[in-house]
Amino acid sequence: MRLFSADKYKGEKNYINNQRTYEILRTILLFALSAAVYLIGYLTTHSNKNLLTIVAVLGCLPAAKSAVNMIMFLRFKSCNKVVADEIETNISGLVNAFDRVFTSYEKNYPIAHCAVKSGSIICFTEKDGFPEEDFYKHLNTYLKAENHKDLTIKVFTDKQKYIERLNAMKELSSNGNEEAIMNVILSITL
């Protein structure tokens, strides 16, 4: 099932690396299916002028869409395994997600891990020179559209400071909307 819908796997550790494999397989499968339909039509009628040629050409549309997804997954990588393991030991009680890539028309924002609790969203990125201000504007646009306002968003590039903040967040009381905020994040990311 993951070959055709990865929604329930979004946010898992090593998601991007795992999903990349499925995207490649799906793209190959869809193009092979279109080629097979075309060949069946050609071999049975000995001409391109048949209904199966039209079906094969139309079958290239989902294959092309899958190729675009595959290219997006090829561009990014999962959180470093050692870092991910260390983060994973410090996230109990937090709504969190690994391997999120926020996409916009201008830029892409790769986030290795994010966590939500009590009106705070914290993110960890392994990318040097991360454009924080642009990211805040981008994320706030979508959160405000879903009626999530007055949230504190912070991006960390230092792993140790991020883990310290994760542990501090565990002490905060929940305000009950963490799952809704994470659903917005999961829906707008790769």
Secondary structure, DSSP 8 states (H G I E B T S, - for coil): -TTT--GGGTTSTTHHHHHHHHHHHHHHHHHHHHHHHHHHHHHHHSSS-SHHHHHHHHHHHHHHHHHHHHHHHHH-----HHHHHHHHTT-TTSEEEEEEEEE-SS-EEEEEEEEEETTEEEEE---TT--HHHHHHHHHHHHHHTT--S-EEEEE--HHHHHHHHHHHHTS---S-HHHHHHHHHHTB-
